[in-house]
Amino acid sequence: MSARSFRISCLADAASPHVQRFAAYCVERGWELEILSFQQAAIPNAVVRELKSGARSIDGSNWHLALHVPRLRRAIRRFRPDLVVAHYITSYGFLAAVSAGSAPIALWGYGSDLLISPSRSWLSRTAVRHALRRCAALLVVSPQLADAATTLWPGVAARTLIVPFGVDPERFHRRDRSEGEPGPRCVALRGFVPNSQPILVLQAFELLASRHPGATLVMTGDGPLRHVLADVIERSRFRDRVRLLGRVDGERVPDLLRAADLYVAPTFSDGTSVSLLEAMACGATPVVSDIPANRWWTQDGVNALLVDPLAPADVWARRLEEAWESGEWREAAAEHNSRIVAERGILRRNLDHAFEFIKVCSAA
């Protein structure tokens, strides 16, 4: 891949933090990048072309997006990319598969696009299978996703690499943690969507706060449950101890994590959660769902506490309290987590590996 002449057409939501990390990496490598997106965002030194799509559903029922195929084909043909990359297989991956022409395609799978969407309808399953059949390389962020992809299209196994997005160690680290304040200080960064169970997070925190006067909670993100959550917080007797920040600039995230004792995420399903890796790098103890994606990074009682995502709020509250009251264990877990992230959770190193794999697969 020539550092100065390599050209990438990227089909993805430009506002996604994952896509913005990917774009920054490509720009740093000196590659020309054009992003075709149904969500507008400014990305330095990359061209972002917004595709007006109207309303989109979070459940994946967005077949009207296929009306953009002629425009996508023209844009890709005009740009003459060396590679077409699509982030999120069910939508952008399928569109890449039918629009890329003869250009090789690399797909990034994150979680629900392989674990949930294909089970919703035969149309979604067919779209994902077509994308998997067409791609030159498939990048997935956890072993569970590799297994799911192989189940959907067995022939993709030889073209699949498990490579999580990672963290920037210059920004996400344990140095300068703010210690010695009352606590437990809890943080939840997974947004306000059903998969993240934000109401459960709040309910568990209320139980914790009733026993610990210094307990605080910071919640960030966006989503359809935000207004419901805000109403519940307003009625809570602990509302003065909860900060609902909404979307936050990525530059603020390390400071939020370094100011937290506990990171809580009761997600039902996931790929590799970058916010989990960020929390691990910054020394916040994970109290997270006992699901395959999290077990790839954590062990219950070793470097995290794992909880059934279907467990009620009182169980989550007890595990949060258990983590908080085990100060020496939390310090040992933080050391363990720093090593894990350093070994296999560094963003630049993982993307280098991904593009070496894409190069080999595209030449085959």
C-alpha atoms as a printed R data frame, in Angstrom:
    type eleno elety resid chain resno       x       y      z
1   ATOM     1    CA   MET     A     1   0.000   0.000  0.000
2   ATOM     2    CA   SER     A     2   1.582   3.247 -1.099
3   ATOM     3    CA   ALA     A     3   1.577   5.804  1.686
4   ATOM     4    CA   ARG     A     4   0.941   8.722 -0.683
5   ATOM     5    CA   SER     A     5  -1.348   7.343 -3.351
6   ATOM     6    CA   PHE     A     6  -3.563   4.841 -1.538
7   ATOM     7    CA   ARG     A     7  -7.252   5.780 -1.806
8   ATOM     8    CA   ILE     A     8 -10.086   4.500  0.371
9   ATOM     9    CA   SER     A     9 -13.825   4.898 -0.085
10  ATOM    10    CA   CYS     A    10 -15.424   4.382  3.305
11  ATOM    11    CA   LEU     A    11 -19.146   3.696  3.749
12  ATOM    12    CA   ALA     A    12 -19.953   4.427  7.374
13  ATOM    13    CA   ASP     A    13 -21.629   6.783  9.827
14  ATOM    14    CA   ALA     A    14 -19.137   9.639  9.936
15  ATOM    15    CA   ALA     A    15 -20.234  10.653 13.449
16  ATOM    16    CA   SER     A    16 -19.381   7.236 14.913
17  ATOM    17    CA   PRO     A    17 -16.387   7.366 17.303
18  ATOM    18    CA   HIS     A    18 -15.096   4.126 15.749
19  ATOM    19    CA   VAL     A    19 -15.240   5.615 12.266
20  ATOM    20    CA   GLN     A    20 -13.570   8.814 13.411
21  ATOM    21    CA   ARG     A    21 -10.714   6.792 14.946
22  ATOM    22    CA   PHE     A    22 -10.429   4.811 11.713
23  ATOM    23    CA   ALA     A    23 -10.430   8.019  9.656
24  ATOM    24    CA   ALA     A    24  -7.760   9.653 11.823
25  ATOM    25    CA   TYR     A    25  -5.562   6.593 11.353
26  ATOM    26    CA   CYS     A    26  -5.984   6.679  7.555
27  ATOM    27    CA   VAL     A    27  -5.234  10.390  7.388
28  ATOM    28    CA   GLU     A    28  -2.166   9.927  9.581
29  ATOM    29    CA   ARG     A    29  -0.924   7.296  7.133
30  ATOM    30    CA   GLY     A    30  -1.228   9.858  4.341
31  ATOM    31    CA   TRP     A    31  -4.014   8.038  2.522
32  ATOM    32    CA   GLU     A    32  -6.809   9.771  0.617
33  ATOM    33    CA   LEU     A    33 -10.112   9.100  2.310
34  ATOM    34    CA   GLU     A    34 -13.651   9.771  1.150
35  ATOM    35    CA   ILE     A    35 -16.469   8.877  3.533
36  ATOM    36    CA   LEU     A    36 -19.973   8.254  2.183
37  ATOM    37    CA   SER     A    37 -22.308   8.595  5.126
38  ATOM    38    CA   PHE     A    38 -25.939   8.904  6.134
39  ATOM    39    CA   GLN     A    39 -24.764  10.914  9.140
40  ATOM    40    CA   GLN     A    40 -22.831  14.137  8.681
41  ATOM    41    CA   ALA     A    41 -19.723  15.002 10.652
42  ATOM    42    CA   ALA     A    42 -16.594  17.008 10.014
43  ATOM    43    CA   ILE     A    43 -13.451  14.867  9.891
44  ATOM    44    CA   PRO     A    44 -10.153  16.725  9.417
45  ATOM    45    CA   ASN     A    45  -8.381  16.035  6.120
46  ATOM    46    CA   ALA     A    46 -11.052  13.625  4.897
47  ATOM    47    CA   VAL     A    47 -13.902  14.277  2.485
48  ATOM    48    CA   VAL     A    48 -17.319  13.463  3.965
49  ATOM    49    CA   ARG     A    49 -20.214  13.200  1.513
50  ATOM    50    CA   GLU     A    50 -23.574  13.094  3.254
51  ATOM    51    CA   LEU     A    51 -26.318  10.942  1.782
52  ATOM    52    CA   LYS     A    52 -29.733  12.369  2.645
53  ATOM    53    CA   SER     A    53 -31.673   9.394  3.960
54  ATOM    54    CA   GLY     A    54 -34.561  10.787  5.978
55  ATOM    55    CA   ALA     A    55 -35.471   9.018  9.207
56  ATOM    56    CA   ARG     A    56 -33.625   5.826 10.055
57  ATOM    57    CA   SER     A    57 -34.787   3.152 12.453
58  ATOM    58    CA   ILE     A    58 -32.494   1.783 15.172
59  ATOM    59    CA   ASP     A    59 -33.952  -1.720 14.640
60  ATOM    60    CA   GLY     A    60 -32.242  -2.043 11.263
61  ATOM    61    CA   SER     A    61 -35.348  -1.835  9.073
62  ATOM    62    CA   ASN     A    62 -33.875   0.699  6.670
63  ATOM    63    CA   TRP     A    63 -34.338  -0.859  3.260
64  ATOM    64    CA   HIS     A    64 -35.045   2.541  1.723
65  ATOM    65    CA   LEU     A    65 -31.288   3.176  1.946
66  ATOM    66    CA   ALA     A    66 -30.871   0.874 -1.052
67  ATOM    67    CA   LEU     A    67 -32.274   3.717 -3.162
68  ATOM    68    CA   HIS     A    68 -28.831   5.317 -2.810
69  ATOM    69    CA   VAL     A    69 -27.046   2.490 -4.637
70  ATOM    70    CA   PRO     A    70 -26.843   4.351 -7.999
71  ATOM    71    CA   ARG     A    71 -25.371   7.403 -6.292
72  ATOM    72    CA   LEU     A    72 -22.922   5.269 -4.314
73  ATOM    73    CA   ARG     A    73 -21.795   3.510 -7.474
74  ATOM    74    CA   ARG     A    74 -21.166   6.834 -9.201
75  ATOM    75    CA   ALA     A    75 -19.253   8.229 -6.199
76  ATOM    76    CA   ILE     A    76 -17.044   5.159 -5.894
77  ATOM    77    CA   ARG     A    77 -16.382   5.006 -9.627
78  ATOM    78    CA   ARG     A    78 -15.476   8.709 -9.674
79  ATOM    79    CA   PHE     A    79 -13.095   8.403 -6.701
80  ATOM    80    CA   ARG     A    80 -11.405   5.274 -8.109
81  ATOM    81    CA   PRO     A    81 -10.459   3.792 -4.725
82  ATOM    82    CA   ASP     A    82  -7.892   1.089 -4.141
83  ATOM    83    CA   LEU     A    83 -10.105  -0.233 -1.361
84  ATOM    84    CA   VAL     A    84 -13.707   0.114 -0.223
85  ATOM    85    CA   VAL     A    85 -14.216  -0.166  3.538
86  ATOM    86    CA   ALA     A    86 -17.606  -0.495  5.206
87  ATOM    87    CA   HIS     A    87 -18.263  -0.198  8.929
88  ATOM    88    CA   TYR     A    88 -21.348  -2.082 10.140
89  ATOM    89    CA   ILE     A    89 -22.255  -4.974  7.895
90  ATOM    90    CA   THR     A    90 -26.050  -5.009  7.818
91  ATOM    91    CA   SER     A    91 -26.399  -1.582  6.244
92  ATOM    92    CA   TYR     A    92 -23.150  -0.082  4.960
93  ATOM    93    CA   GLY     A    93 -21.600  -3.493  4.329
94  ATOM    94    CA   PHE     A    94 -24.434  -4.587  2.090
95  ATOM    95    CA   LEU     A    95 -24.408  -1.253  0.264
96  ATOM    96    CA   ALA     A    96 -20.671  -1.613 -0.319
97  ATOM    97    CA   ALA     A    97 -21.164  -5.121 -1.667
98  ATOM    98    CA   VAL     A    98 -23.595  -3.930 -4.339
99  ATOM    99    CA   SER     A    99 -21.855  -0.624 -5.119
100 ATOM   100    CA   ALA     A   100 -18.098  -1.211 -5.066
101 ATOM   101    CA   GLY     A   101 -17.712  -2.564 -8.579
102 ATOM   102    CA   SER     A   102 -14.359  -4.319 -8.982
103 ATOM   103    CA   ALA     A   103 -12.698  -2.663 -5.964
104 ATOM   104    CA   PRO     A   104 -11.821  -5.004 -3.070
105 ATOM   105    CA   ILE     A   105 -14.014  -4.636  0.011
106 ATOM   106    CA   ALA     A   106 -13.055  -4.831  3.681
107 ATOM   107    CA   LEU     A   107 -15.907  -5.092  6.166
108 ATOM   108    CA   TRP     A   108 -15.812  -4.207  9.861
109 ATOM   109    CA   GLY     A   109 -18.265  -6.076 12.079
110 ATOM   110    CA   TYR     A   110 -19.069  -4.665 15.506
111 ATOM   111    CA   GLY     A   111 -21.754  -6.712 17.242
112 ATOM   112    CA   SER     A   112 -25.451  -6.440 16.509
113 ATOM   113    CA   ASP     A   113 -24.787  -6.441 12.747
114 ATOM   114    CA   LEU     A   114 -23.729 -10.093 13.076
115 ATOM   115    CA   LEU     A   115 -25.360 -11.179 16.346
116 ATOM   116    CA   ILE     A   116 -28.833  -9.617 16.156
117 ATOM   117    CA   SER     A   117 -29.775  -8.094 12.793
118 ATOM   118    CA   PRO     A   118 -29.518 -11.317 10.733
119 ATOM   119    CA   SER     A   119 -32.071 -12.988 13.015
120 ATOM   120    CA   ARG     A   120 -34.659 -10.253 12.534
121 ATOM   121    CA   SER     A   121 -35.675 -11.233  9.012
122 ATOM   122    CA   TRP     A   122 -34.608 -13.316  6.047
123 ATOM   123    CA   LEU     A   123 -33.955 -10.057  4.182
124 ATOM   124    CA   SER     A   124 -31.406  -8.930  6.760
125 ATOM   125    CA   ARG     A   125 -29.837 -12.378  6.797
126 ATOM   126    CA   THR     A   126 -29.604 -12.384  2.992
127 ATOM   127    CA   ALA     A   127 -28.042  -8.909  2.956
128 ATOM   128    CA   VAL     A   128 -25.383  -9.897  5.493
129 ATOM   129    CA   ARG     A   129 -24.592 -13.130  3.680
130 ATOM   130    CA   HIS     A   130 -24.177 -11.282  0.405
131 ATOM   131    CA   ALA     A   131 -21.785  -8.807  2.017
132 ATOM   132    CA   LEU     A   132 -19.763 -11.638  3.603
133 ATOM   133    CA   ARG     A   133 -19.584 -13.502  0.295
134 ATOM   134    CA   ARG     A   134 -18.419 -10.417 -1.595
135 ATOM   135    CA   CYS     A   135 -15.773  -9.064  0.817
136 ATOM   136    CA   ALA     A   136 -12.045  -9.615  0.398
137 ATOM   137    CA   ALA     A   137 -11.479  -9.297  4.160
138 ATOM   138    CA   LEU     A   138 -13.666  -9.326  7.245
139 ATOM   139    CA   LEU     A   139 -12.475  -7.609 10.428
140 ATOM   140    CA   VAL     A   140 -14.405  -8.419 13.607
141 ATOM   141    CA   VAL     A   141 -13.823  -7.142 17.114
142 ATOM   142    CA   SER     A   142 -14.366 -10.378 19.071
143 ATOM   143    CA   PRO     A   143 -14.186 -14.157 18.631
144 ATOM   144    CA   GLN     A   144 -17.969 -14.456 19.039
145 ATOM   145    CA   LEU     A   145 -18.453 -12.305 15.939
146 ATOM   146    CA   ALA     A   146 -16.041 -14.451 13.931
147 ATOM   147    CA   ASP     A   147 -18.106 -17.507 14.872
148 ATOM   148    CA   ALA     A   148 -21.346 -15.734 13.965
149 ATOM   149    CA   ALA     A   149 -19.978 -14.688 10.570
150 ATOM   150    CA   THR     A   150 -18.787 -18.212  9.800
151 ATOM   151    CA   THR     A   151 -22.210 -19.586 10.711
152 ATOM   152    CA   LEU     A   152 -23.834 -17.160  8.277
153 ATOM   153    CA   TRP     A   153 -21.303 -17.748  5.473
154 ATOM   154    CA   PRO     A   154 -18.745 -20.512  6.140
155 ATOM   155    CA   GLY     A   155 -16.497 -19.449  3.266
156 ATOM   156    CA   VAL     A   156 -15.607 -16.201  5.016
157 ATOM   157    CA   ALA     A   157 -13.627 -17.939  7.770
158 ATOM   158    CA   ALA     A   158 -10.332 -17.890  5.853
159 ATOM   159    CA   ARG     A   159 -10.752 -14.153  5.225
160 ATOM   160    CA   THR     A   160 -11.584 -13.181  8.815
161 ATOM   161    CA   LEU     A   161  -9.347 -11.456 11.337
162 ATOM   162    CA   ILE     A   162 -10.265 -10.844 14.971
163 ATOM   163    CA   VAL     A   163  -8.932  -7.362 15.633
164 ATOM   164    CA   PRO     A   164 -10.598  -5.070 18.177
165 ATOM   165    CA   PHE     A   165 -10.484  -1.336 18.003
166 ATOM   166    CA   GLY     A   166  -8.321  -0.161 20.848
167 ATOM   167    CA   VAL     A   167  -7.233   2.894 22.784
168 ATOM   168    CA   ASP     A   168  -4.643   5.602 22.406
169 ATOM   169    CA   PRO     A   169  -2.241   5.025 25.334
170 ATOM   170    CA   GLU     A   170  -1.165   8.662 25.279
171 ATOM   171    CA   ARG     A   171  -4.695   9.662 26.280
172 ATOM   172    CA   PHE     A   172  -6.065   6.640 28.120
173 ATOM   173    CA   HIS     A   173  -3.837   5.787 31.083
174 ATOM   174    CA   ARG     A   174  -3.914   5.649 34.876
175 ATOM   175    CA   ARG     A   175  -1.583   8.584 35.449
176 ATOM   176    CA   ASP     A   176  -3.167  11.625 37.077
177 ATOM   177    CA   ARG     A   177  -6.129   9.715 38.480
178 ATOM   178    CA   SER     A   178  -8.117  11.784 40.965
179 ATOM   179    CA   GLU     A   179  -8.072   9.697 44.138
180 ATOM   180    CA   GLY     A   180  -9.117  10.272 47.707
181 ATOM   181    CA   GLU     A   181 -12.585  11.680 46.980
182 ATOM   182    CA   PRO     A   182 -15.788  10.269 48.478
183 ATOM   183    CA   GLY     A   183 -17.295   7.429 46.545
184 ATOM   184    CA   PRO     A   184 -18.073   5.143 44.985
185 ATOM   185    CA   ARG     A   185 -17.839   7.277 41.849
186 ATOM   186    CA   CYS     A   186 -19.642   5.426 39.051
187 ATOM   187    CA   VAL     A   187 -19.569   6.124 35.331
188 ATOM   188    CA   ALA     A   188 -21.713   4.698 32.505
189 ATOM   189    CA   LEU     A   189 -20.691   5.601 28.951
190 ATOM   190    CA   ARG     A   190 -22.806   3.306 26.783
191 ATOM   191    CA   GLY     A   191 -25.599   5.678 25.790
192 ATOM   192    CA   PHE     A   192 -29.326   5.616 26.262
193 ATOM   193    CA   VAL     A   193 -30.507   2.699 24.143
194 ATOM   194    CA   PRO     A   194 -32.301  -0.491 25.209
195 ATOM   195    CA   ASN     A   195 -29.167  -2.643 24.848
196 ATOM   196    CA   SER     A   196 -27.369  -0.493 27.445
197 ATOM   197    CA   GLN     A   197 -30.188  -0.612 30.039
198 ATOM   198    CA   PRO     A   198 -29.684   2.938 31.362
199 ATOM   199    CA   ILE     A   199 -32.755   2.743 33.627
200 ATOM   200    CA   LEU     A   200 -31.270  -0.351 35.275
201 ATOM   201    CA   VAL     A   201 -28.000   1.546 35.796
202 ATOM   202    CA   LEU     A   202 -29.885   4.316 37.567
203 ATOM   203    CA   GLN     A   203 -31.921   1.892 39.692
204 ATOM   204    CA   ALA     A   204 -28.778   0.050 40.796
205 ATOM   205    CA   PHE     A   205 -27.100   3.352 41.603
206 ATOM   206    CA   GLU     A   206 -30.050   4.493 43.735
207 ATOM   207    CA   LEU     A   207 -29.717   1.355 45.857
208 ATOM   208    CA   LEU     A   208 -25.970   1.895 46.138
209 ATOM   209    CA   ALA     A   209 -26.392   5.579 46.982
210 ATOM   210    CA   SER     A   210 -28.873   4.774 49.753
211 ATOM   211    CA   ARG     A   211 -26.025   3.014 51.584
212 ATOM   212    CA   HIS     A   212 -23.121   5.257 50.535
213 ATOM   213    CA   PRO     A   213 -23.690   9.023 50.977
214 ATOM   214    CA   GLY     A   214 -20.655   9.848 48.815
215 ATOM   215    CA   ALA     A   215 -21.805   7.833 45.796
216 ATOM   216    CA   THR     A   216 -22.083   9.669 42.459
217 ATOM   217    CA   LEU     A   217 -23.004   8.653 38.918
218 ATOM   218    CA   VAL     A   218 -22.051  10.153 35.547
219 ATOM   219    CA   MET     A   219 -23.946   8.968 32.449
220 ATOM   220    CA   THR     A   220 -23.046   9.923 28.890
221 ATOM   221    CA   GLY     A   221 -24.312   9.263 25.390
222 ATOM   222    CA   ASP     A   222 -27.510   9.676 23.444
223 ATOM   223    CA   GLY     A   223 -30.396   7.594 22.256
224 ATOM   224    CA   PRO     A   224 -34.162   7.100 22.339
225 ATOM   225    CA   LEU     A   225 -34.301   6.535 26.106
226 ATOM   226    CA   ARG     A   226 -32.658   9.814 27.023
227 ATOM   227    CA   HIS     A   227 -35.858  11.738 27.763
228 ATOM   228    CA   VAL     A   228 -37.330   8.841 29.735
229 ATOM   229    CA   LEU     A   229 -34.124   8.579 31.741
230 ATOM   230    CA   ALA     A   230 -34.056  12.322 32.384
231 ATOM   231    CA   ASP     A   231 -37.618  12.158 33.752
232 ATOM   232    CA   VAL     A   232 -36.739   9.269 36.050
233 ATOM   233    CA   ILE     A   233 -33.653  11.104 37.315
234 ATOM   234    CA   GLU     A   234 -35.684  14.233 37.993
235 ATOM   235    CA   ARG     A   235 -38.034  12.222 40.221
236 ATOM   236    CA   SER     A   236 -35.195  10.446 42.018
237 ATOM   237    CA   ARG     A   237 -34.261  11.469 45.573
238 ATOM   238    CA   PHE     A   238 -30.635  11.073 44.458
239 ATOM   239    CA   ARG     A   239 -30.920  13.369 41.437
240 ATOM   240    CA   ASP     A   240 -28.308  15.746 42.873
241 ATOM   241    CA   ARG     A   241 -25.760  12.944 42.729
242 ATOM   242    CA   VAL     A   242 -26.390  12.069 39.063
243 ATOM   243    CA   ARG     A   243 -24.895  13.946 36.102
244 ATOM   244    CA   LEU     A   244 -26.581  13.249 32.764
245 ATOM   245    CA   LEU     A   245 -24.117  14.635 30.238
246 ATOM   246    CA   GLY     A   246 -25.445  13.367 26.920
247 ATOM   247    CA   ARG     A   247 -22.890  13.225 24.123
248 ATOM   248    CA   VAL     A   248 -19.450  14.330 25.248
249 ATOM   249    CA   ASP     A   249 -16.409  15.255 23.238
250 ATOM   250    CA   GLY     A   250 -13.949  12.391 23.056
251 ATOM   251    CA   GLU     A   251 -11.304  14.558 24.667
252 ATOM   252    CA   ARG     A   252 -13.322  14.558 27.906
253 ATOM   253    CA   VAL     A   253 -13.685  10.791 28.207
254 ATOM   254    CA   PRO     A   254 -10.252  10.031 29.746
255 ATOM   255    CA   ASP     A   255 -10.820  12.584 32.498
256 ATOM   256    CA   LEU     A   256 -14.274  11.156 33.251
257 ATOM   257    CA   LEU     A   257 -12.794   7.676 33.571
258 ATOM   258    CA   ARG     A   258  -9.842   8.795 35.681
259 ATOM   259    CA   ALA     A   259 -12.341  10.488 38.016
260 ATOM   260    CA   ALA     A   260 -14.343   7.244 38.393
261 ATOM   261    CA   ASP     A   261 -13.933   4.265 40.688
262 ATOM   262    CA   LEU     A   262 -16.389   1.957 38.924
263 ATOM   263    CA   TYR     A   263 -17.367   1.547 35.271
264 ATOM   264    CA   VAL     A   264 -20.817  -0.018 34.864
265 ATOM   265    CA   ALA     A   265 -22.276  -1.458 31.631
266 ATOM   266    CA   PRO     A   266 -25.181  -3.945 31.788
267 ATOM   267    CA   THR     A   267 -25.329  -4.513 28.013
268 ATOM   268    CA   PHE     A   268 -27.206  -7.499 26.608
269 ATOM   269    CA   SER     A   269 -24.834  -7.975 23.663
270 ATOM   270    CA   ASP     A   270 -21.628  -6.463 22.363
271 ATOM   271    CA   GLY     A   271 -18.564  -6.874 20.243
272 ATOM   272    CA   THR     A   272 -15.500  -5.508 21.981
273 ATOM   273    CA   SER     A   273 -16.600  -2.429 23.872
274 ATOM   274    CA   VAL     A   274 -14.013   0.310 23.344
275 ATOM   275    CA   SER     A   275 -15.355   2.129 26.391
276 ATOM   276    CA   LEU     A   276 -14.598  -1.005 28.428
277 ATOM   277    CA   LEU     A   277 -10.989  -0.938 27.193
278 ATOM   278    CA   GLU     A   278 -10.805   2.780 27.932
279 ATOM   279    CA   ALA     A   279 -12.054   2.173 31.473
280 ATOM   280    CA   MET     A   280  -9.532  -0.635 31.944
281 ATOM   281    CA   ALA     A   281  -6.714   1.602 30.716
282 ATOM   282    CA   CYS     A   282  -7.738   4.446 33.032
283 ATOM   283    CA   GLY     A   283  -8.071   2.353 36.184
284 ATOM   284    CA   ALA     A   284 -11.862   2.328 36.605
285 ATOM   285    CA   THR     A   285 -12.978  -1.108 37.810
286 ATOM   286    CA   PRO     A   286 -15.411  -2.776 35.366
287 ATOM   287    CA   VAL     A   287 -18.734  -4.060 36.679
288 ATOM   288    CA   VAL     A   288 -20.175  -5.341 33.423
289 ATOM   289    CA   SER     A   289 -22.384  -7.946 31.817
290 ATOM   290    CA   ASP     A   290 -21.369 -11.570 31.861
291 ATOM   291    CA   ILE     A   291 -21.437 -11.994 28.068
292 ATOM   292    CA   PRO     A   292 -18.906 -13.573 25.665
293 ATOM   293    CA   ALA     A   293 -17.543 -10.231 24.431
294 ATOM   294    CA   ASN     A   294 -16.639  -9.113 27.961
295 ATOM   295    CA   ARG     A   295 -15.270 -12.510 28.977
296 ATOM   296    CA   TRP     A   296 -12.673 -12.166 26.220
297 ATOM   297    CA   TRP     A   297 -11.168  -9.282 28.219
298 ATOM   298    CA   THR     A   298 -12.192  -9.922 31.811
299 ATOM   299    CA   GLN     A   299 -12.528 -12.671 34.411
300 ATOM   300    CA   ASP     A   300 -15.007 -12.409 37.227
301 ATOM   301    CA   GLY     A   301 -13.213 -11.689 40.459
302 ATOM   302    CA   VAL     A   302  -9.854 -11.260 38.735
303 ATOM   303    CA   ASN     A   303  -9.968  -7.961 36.870
304 ATOM   304    CA   ALA     A   304 -13.710  -7.202 36.844
305 ATOM   305    CA   LEU     A   305 -17.008  -8.236 38.352
306 ATOM   306    CA   LEU     A   306 -19.381  -9.861 35.872
307 ATOM   307    CA   VAL     A   307 -23.163  -9.830 36.268
308 ATOM   308    CA   ASP     A   308 -25.969 -11.511 34.352
309 ATOM   309    CA   PRO     A   309 -27.453  -8.725 32.178
310 ATOM   310    CA   LEU     A   310 -30.922 -10.020 33.124
311 ATOM   311    CA   ALA     A   311 -30.197  -9.662 36.842
312 ATOM   312    CA   PRO     A   312 -32.338  -7.118 38.743
313 ATOM   313    CA   ALA     A   313 -31.060  -3.811 40.041
314 ATOM   314    CA   ASP     A   314 -30.369  -5.089 43.554
315 ATOM   315    CA   VAL     A   315 -27.903  -7.673 42.207
316 ATOM   316    CA   TRP     A   316 -26.080  -5.019 40.192
317 ATOM   317    CA   ALA     A   317 -26.029  -2.748 43.260
318 ATOM   318    CA   ARG     A   318 -24.522  -5.505 45.428
319 ATOM   319    CA   ARG     A   319 -21.756  -6.144 42.891
320 ATOM   320    CA   LEU     A   320 -20.993  -2.432 42.627
321 ATOM   321    CA   GLU     A   321 -20.777  -2.269 46.406
322 ATOM   322    CA   GLU     A   322 -18.590  -5.386 46.476
323 ATOM   323    CA   ALA     A   323 -16.155  -3.821 44.029
324 ATOM   324    CA   TRP     A   324 -16.076  -0.537 45.921
325 ATOM   325    CA   GLU     A   325 -15.420  -2.145 49.290
326 ATOM   326    CA   SER     A   326 -12.532  -4.262 47.939
327 ATOM   327    CA   GLY     A   327  -9.941  -1.518 47.606
328 ATOM   328    CA   GLU     A   328  -6.845  -3.726 47.474
329 ATOM   329    CA   TRP     A   329  -8.493  -5.999 44.911
330 ATOM   330    CA   ARG     A   330  -9.455  -2.988 42.776
331 ATOM   331    CA   GLU     A   331  -5.847  -1.823 42.727
332 ATOM   332    CA   ALA     A   332  -4.655  -5.291 41.662
333 ATOM   333    CA   ALA     A   333  -7.388  -5.422 39.010
334 ATOM   334    CA   ALA     A   334  -6.299  -2.039 37.677
335 ATOM   335    CA   GLU     A   335  -2.716  -3.264 37.274
336 ATOM   336    CA   HIS     A   336  -3.950  -6.398 35.523
337 ATOM   337    CA   ASN     A   337  -6.177  -4.375 33.201
338 ATOM   338    CA   SER     A   338  -3.363  -2.017 32.250
339 ATOM   339    CA   ARG     A   339  -1.294  -5.003 31.117
340 ATOM   340    CA   ILE     A   340  -4.143  -6.507 29.100
341 ATOM   341    CA   VAL     A   341  -4.791  -3.269 27.221
342 ATOM   342    CA   ALA     A   342  -1.078  -2.789 26.572
343 ATOM   343    CA   GLU     A   343  -0.793  -6.319 25.168
344 ATOM   344    CA   ARG     A   344  -3.769  -6.385 22.787
345 ATOM   345    CA   GLY     A   345  -5.820  -3.212 23.070
346 ATOM   346    CA   ILE     A   346  -3.690  -0.478 21.438
347 ATOM   347    CA   LEU     A   347  -5.517   1.226 18.575
348 ATOM   348    CA   ARG     A   348  -2.613   2.035 16.245
349 ATOM   349    CA   ARG     A   349  -1.051  -1.410 16.564
350 ATOM   350    CA   ASN     A   350  -4.366  -3.167 15.937
351 ATOM   351    CA   LEU     A   351  -5.158  -1.074 12.860
352 ATOM   352    CA   ASP     A   352  -1.664  -1.721 11.489
353 ATOM   353    CA   HIS     A   353  -2.374  -5.429 11.863
354 ATOM   354    CA   ALA     A   354  -5.780  -5.047 10.210
355 ATOM   355    CA   PHE     A   355  -4.408  -3.322  7.134
356 ATOM   356    CA   GLU     A   356  -1.618  -5.849  6.723
357 ATOM   357    CA   PHE     A   357  -4.301  -8.536  6.722
358 ATOM   358    CA   ILE     A   358  -6.425  -6.591  4.220
359 ATOM   359    CA   LYS     A   359  -3.397  -6.225  1.947
360 ATOM   360    CA   VAL     A   360  -2.770  -9.975  1.961
361 ATOM   361    CA   CYS     A   361  -6.426 -10.867  1.401
362 ATOM   362    CA   SER     A   362  -6.889  -8.306 -1.386
363 ATOM   363    CA   ALA     A   363  -3.888  -9.710 -3.249
364 ATOM   364    CA   ALA     A   364  -5.110 -13.313 -3.012
